[in-house]
């Protein structure tokens, strides 16, 4: 999949800026740059140490194209494991393209998406899990997703999987050795010890799989639907949460007929809020469609903020709505709004005592801050800084397959099946674990992963 061609790409975002960085990697990165670069003090790049920076000019057609800084990274001590050059030039889009064209004219080709990181993986600078964490780090938009990506780049998750895989490989080899001596009725793999190992591995895999829900929240954010009757104050609450007039606020019931969405980071967690159409019986066709969309948004949400005005609802209405939306994986926050207005329905508040009621004034940011704290507390997230958390769907799928294979191994051990059948299930589990770190992979998988990277990474 990787050839010996030297590649080039813009490593900083496209467009006008003060400084741009152009990255070159491959066997001829230093030698080709040396031909085009004139040092201020007449240094020869090939004679310079790795990880050094040099000031000079790039020369095109005997003219100075730009004054640049050239940083040298000699393989294997570079990001890609190959000879690498990084050129810091002025941020003119014209200069950027002229420099890239200059190197293309001298035998270097433009890199494919993610090709620098792909080469780092191929050259053993990182495993596949770490490579995917690079993409997650670039895409991180909040503290939670950033720290999660950083933890995965440190290789802790990969090391755990490699240890599990090594233990399985040991027992697999012992069982396969028994098959070679099947006529002599010998046992190299101690079955009781193997049972303990498979139970431990099964527990470890289940813990990793369970962490995916938490990891997915940290990586992609958590969806929060704001629902309730018309005029409950849903749009006002969204505006106060976001500190901007995102949704139209009106005393006319049914003003919000379509879902309005926006995101807010609270304590490092990205919450994706959706203001929905008010829940009520209506003959208005357009409003009815909005209510159907409300129900759809609630079905896809992780948290439901059910907002109500105690002076404009009944216990049966609230109870009926909550019952219709009840799901095991849905956290419901029951929020009484308009506490700044006199309550004329104390009976309702008494009936709701069994609920952990939150009371706010949607237009008051200090009041809404209490709701924000409750939202964070509601999300029961594993500590991503001390525990291993899975956030990648590909990893989750591979772990599920590995767990299924281990469960089949356990069933086989209990029923005392033959070593050859047992060996097949062990090998399946080993292969699925290896898919995560990239010890076993194929070009199609790599292509799909790295195609989502930016060109310069």
N, C-alpha and C positions, 0 to 999 in steps of 0.2 A: 504493500500500500504506500510506503514511503520510498522515494528514490533519492538519488544523490544531488538533485537540483538545489541550487541556492535560491531562497525565497525572500521576498520583500513585501512590506505592508506598512501602512500608517498605523501606529500604535495608539495615537491619541484621537479624539473624536474629529470627524471631518468638519470643515468650516474654518472661519477666521478666528485666530487667537494669537496671543503673544508668542507662544512657543509651541512647536509640534515635534513629536518624536516619531522617527521612522525606524523600523526594526528590520534587520537583515540576518538570516540564519542559514548556515550550510557550510560545506567544506571550503568554498571559495569566498566566503563573506569578507574575510580580512584582506585577502590578496586583491580582490576586485576594488574594494574601497580604497586600498593603498594607491591604486592607479589613478583614482579620481580625486584624491584628497591631497591638499598641499598644506603641510603643517606650518605653523607660524615660526617654529624653530627648526624646521627641516628634519623632523623625526620620521623614521620609517616605521609604519604601523606594525609590520610583521616582527620587528625587533623589540616591541614594547611588551611589558608584562600584562597579564590579564587583569581585568578590573581597574583599568586606568583610563583617564579622560584626557583628550587632546584637542587643543584649539587650532582651527585653521580654516581653509576655504575649500569648497567643492568646485572643481573646474570643469566647465563644459565649453567645448569649442574654443579653448584657450582663453576663456573669460571666467571671471569669478562669479559663480552662480549665487553663493550665499556664504556668509561666515557661520560656521557650525562648530558644535562640540561633538567629537566622536568618542564613544565609550566602547572599549574592547572587552569582550568576554571570550576567553579561549576555552574550547571544549576539552574535557567534559564538564568544566566548571562554569556552566551557563544554564540558563533556564531550560533550553532545549537539549542540552548535552552536546551541542555542536558549536563550532565557531560562530559567534554572534556579534553583530555591530548594532549599536543604537546611535542614531544621528539626531541630535537636538538642533533644529533649525528654526528660523523665524516662521511665525504662524500663517503667513500668506498662503492661500489656497493655490496660487500660481506657483510659488516656490515649492510647495509640497509635491505638486504634480510634476514639475520640472525635475526634481531630484529622483522621484520614482521612475520617470521616463528615462533619465540618464542611466540608471542602473539596469533597467530592462534592455536598453541598447547594448549593454555590456554583458549580456548573457544571464541575467537574473530574472526570474519570473515572479509574478504577483502571487502571494500566498492564498490558499483556499481558507474558508472560514475555520477557525480553530486549529490551523495546521501547526502553529508554533507549539501549542499545548499537546497536540497529537504527537509531534516529534518528541516532546518531553516524556510522554508516556511510552512510546516505542523505545526510546533510549534509556528507559529505566530510571528517569529522574523523579517519577511519581507513579502511583498506581491509578487505576481508572476511577476509583472513588475520589481520590484527591483531585484528579483532572476535572471531574464534574463539580467538585467543590469550588474550583477556580471560577467556573461559570456562575455558580450561585453567589460567590463573593462579589463578582462584578455586578450582578443583578440585585444585590441586597439593597433594600430601601429603608431599613429600620435596624435598631440595635439587636433585636432578637435574631433576625435572619443573618445579620453580619456575624454575630458571635457563633451561630450554628455552623456557618460556612468555615469560619476560622478553625473551629474544633475539628471539623472533618478533614481540613487540610493538614492538621497535625498528625494524621495517620492512626489515631487511637482506635477508631472503628475498624480500619483495615487490619491492624495488628491483632485485634480480638478475633476477627474472622480467620486469619491465617493460623492462629493457635488452634482454633476448633478444627480447622481443615487438616492440620498436621496430625492431630490426635486421631482423627478419622482415618487418615491415610495409613497410620501405623497399624491400626486394627485391620484395615482392609488388606494390607500386605500380609498380615499374619494369617488371615482367613484364606487368602489366595494361596499362601504357602501350604496350608493344610490340604488344599485341593491337589497340590502336586504330590502329596504323600497320602492320598486318600486310601490306598490299599493297606497302609500300615496303621490306620486308626490312631493317629496322633492329633493332639490339640495344642496349637501354638498360641491361639487367642483365647485368653481366659474369659469365658462367657460372663461370669458374674461381674468382673471389672468392666467389661464392655457394656453391660446393662446400665451400670452406674454412669458411665460416660454418656451414653445415648440419652438417658434421662436428664443429665445436666445440660447437654447440648439442646435438647428439646426446650428446657426451661429458658435457656439463654435466647434461643430463636424467638420464643413466644414473647419475651420481654422486649426484644428489638422490634418485633412486629407491632406490639402494643404502643410503642413509642412513636409510630408513624403518624398517628393522629395528632400528637403534640407537635412533632416536627413539621408536619404539613401546615399547622397553624402558624408556627414561627416563620416558615418560609413564604407562605402565600397569603397570610392574613386570615382573620376569622370573620365570617359573614354574620352580620347582626341585622335582623329585620325589626323595624319599628312599626308596630301595628296597633290598631284600636279603632274605636268608633270615629266617625267624622267629628272634627272640632275638638278632639281630645288633646291636641297640641303637638302632634307628631312632627309637622313641618317646623314649628317653632323650636322643638327639641333638636332637630337636625341642624338648624341654623346656629343654635347656641353651641352645640358640640363642635361644629366646624369653625365657629367664630366668623361666619359670613352668611349673607342672604342667599343661600343656595336654593331654597324652596320657597314658593309663593305662599304667604300666610294670609288667610282671609277668614272672616266670620261665616262665610257662606259654606254650608256643608257640601262636601264632595268636590272641593276645589282641586285637591290632588287626585288626578285620575290615572296617572302613570307613575311608575317607580322612579325615584330620584336617588342616585347612588354617589357616594364619595367615601374617601378613606381618611382615617385619623390614627396616628401613632400615639399610643398611651403606654407609658412605662416600657417602651421598647417593643411593644406588640402592635402589629398593624390590624386595626379593626376596619372592616368594610361595611359601612352603614347603608341601609336602604330605607328611605321614607316611602311608605306604601299608601295606596288609596284606602280610605276609611271603610271599615267593615259595617255593612248594613244591608237591609233588604231594599232593592231599588228596581224600578222599571226602566231606568235610563240605560240604553244599550251600551253606550260608551263607558259609563261608570261601572256597569256590570263587568265589562271586560277588564277594567282596572282592578276590580275586586278579585277576579279570577287570577290576575297576575300577582296580587297580594298573597293569595294562598300559595301560589307557586313559589314565591320568594321565601315564604315562611318554611315551606317544605325543604328548601335548599339551604336554610340558615342553620348556623350552629347555636346562635343565641337569639331569643325573641324578647324584645322589650315590649311588653304589653302595657300600653299607656291608657289611662282612663281618667275621666273627670267624675268625681264622686257625686256631683250634683246632676249628672246626665247619664247615669247608667244604673243597672241593677245587678245584684249578685248572680242571678240566673243567666244574664247575658255574658258576664265575665266567665262564669263557670262553664257555660256551653262552648264559648270560644276556646278556652284553654283545653277543654276535653277534646275538641276537634283537632287541635294542633299537637296533642301530646305525642312525643316520641322519646325513646330512650336516650338518643344522642342530641336532644334539643334542651338547652338550658333556658328556662323561662324566668325573666325578671318582671315581677308585677309592680308597676310604677303608677302611683297616684299623682296626677299633675294638678296644677292650679291650687296649691296649698295656700297661696296668698289671698284666695277668695274664700269667704266663709262657707264652711261645710254644712249643708242642710240635710245630709243623709248619714247621720252617725251610725244608723243601723247597718249600713253597708260596711263601714269600717270595722264594726264589731264582727260581722260575718267573715271578714277577711283576716281575722287575727291569726288563723292557722297558717297563713302565708307570711313569708318574710317580706313584708311590704316596704317599698321604697317610696318616700314622699319628696316631691320636688316642685319647683316652679320652673317650667321649661324656658322662660325668658331670663332666668337668673343664672349667670355662669357659675357663681359660688355654689348654688344649690345643685346644679348639674354636675359639679366636680365630685360630689358624693356618689353619683351614679357611675362616673368614670372609675372610681376606686372599686366599686362593686363589680363592674365589668371585668376588671383585671383579676379580682379575687375569684370570680366565677369560673375563670378558665383554669382548670386544674392541669397545669403544664408541668411535665417533668423538668427538673432543673437542667437546662441544656449545657451548663458549664461544668457539671460534675458527672452526669449520666450520659450514656451514649444515646443519641436521638437520631432516628431515621427520618429523612425528609424527602428522599428521592423515590419516585414511583417505580423506577426500574429495580432499585434495591429491594423495595417492598415485595415486588412480584417474585424476585429470585429467592428471598427469604421464605416466602409462602411455599414455594416449590421445594426448598430445602427442608422445611418443616414437615411437609407431607411425606417426603422420602424418609426422614428420620422416624416419623410415626410408623411407617411401614416396616422399618428396621426393628422397632420395638415390638411390633406385633409378631414379626418373624422370630425374634428371640424368645418370646413367650410361648410360641407354638413349636419352637425347636425345628425350624425349617432348615433345609440343607444349606451348606456354606456357599454354594454357587449362586443360589437365589438371594441369599443375604448379601453377598458381595455386590450384586447388581444394584440393590437399593442404597447401599453405602456409597457406591460410586456416583449415583444420581445426586445424592446430597452434597458430596464433595464438589461435583461439577457446578451445581447451582451456587454454592458459596464462592467458587472461583470466578464465576461470571461477574460478581460485584467488583472484585479487585482487578479484574482484567487478566487474571492468570489463564483463563480460558475465554476466548472471545472470537469474533469473526469480523470481517470487513464491513458487513452490513450494520452490525451493532455500532462499531466505531464511527461509521459514516453518519448514522442517525444522531449520535451523541455530539460529535464535533461540528456538525452542520449548524447547530444552534449557537455556536460561538460567534463573536465578532471577528472580522477579518484579521485584525492585528494581534489577536490573542491565540 
